[in-house]
Amino acid sequence: MSNVEGGDISPADIAPLDVAALASECEACIPHTKSGEFYGPVGELSFGTGLIVANLPYPVYLPDRGAYGTRLGNALILTHECDIDPDNIRPFNSNVLVAPIIGLNQYVNSVAGIHSQSETRSLMLNVASGNTTRLVFLPRYGDSSCPLYYGGLVDLNFLASCGVQALTQSDKLCFLSGAAIGMVDVALQNHLMRPKAETPPLPLM
């Protein structure tokens, strides 16, 4: 048997969780915004903040190679639409900041056998409740062919930059609602603008 933090873990406890049931539990924990009010249709909205896209190439570090490669996946756009508009050509607006999205089912399946069901469930419920600053939970969206069918996770320590041209060739999936964008904004602020744990150095004289 495996031993995790001093407790014996049975084979049943390291089997994959029921992802649909876990998604429902997480959705019930989302503060301020109901899961059914989280998304809206793309409509005539352009590429910009709050849009979720599919089939976007973005860089990812490959530890075994010590270099960056390219992954094709789903992502949430963080850059404002004015800085992506091709009719608004200015210096330094050829790149866009995105937050890659990890499918909840992908994460759960990848940690089965490594973390117990209780550990994985506890982490996901804390993320959905807003108690874990480095991750944001996205509720379910679309049918079984949709990348967000089981919901997803945004790792705020893994933000990526890609070219605007690559972005505009990706597929628009859906938009976050105004309330959901506000929730992501708060998460970014809480995670990236926390006071340093260590005292910063004094200025050189």
Secondary structure, 3 states (H helix, E strand, C coil): CEEECCEEECHHHHCCCCHHHHHHHHHHHCCCCCHHHCEECCCCCCCCCCEEEEEEEEEEEECCCCEEEEEEEEEEECCCHHHCCCCCCCCCCCEEEEEEEEEHHHHHHHHECCECHHHHHHHHHHHHCCCCCCEEEECCCCCCCCCCCCCEEEECCCCEEEEHHHHHCCEEEEEECHHHHHHHHHHHHHHHCCCCCCCCCCCCC
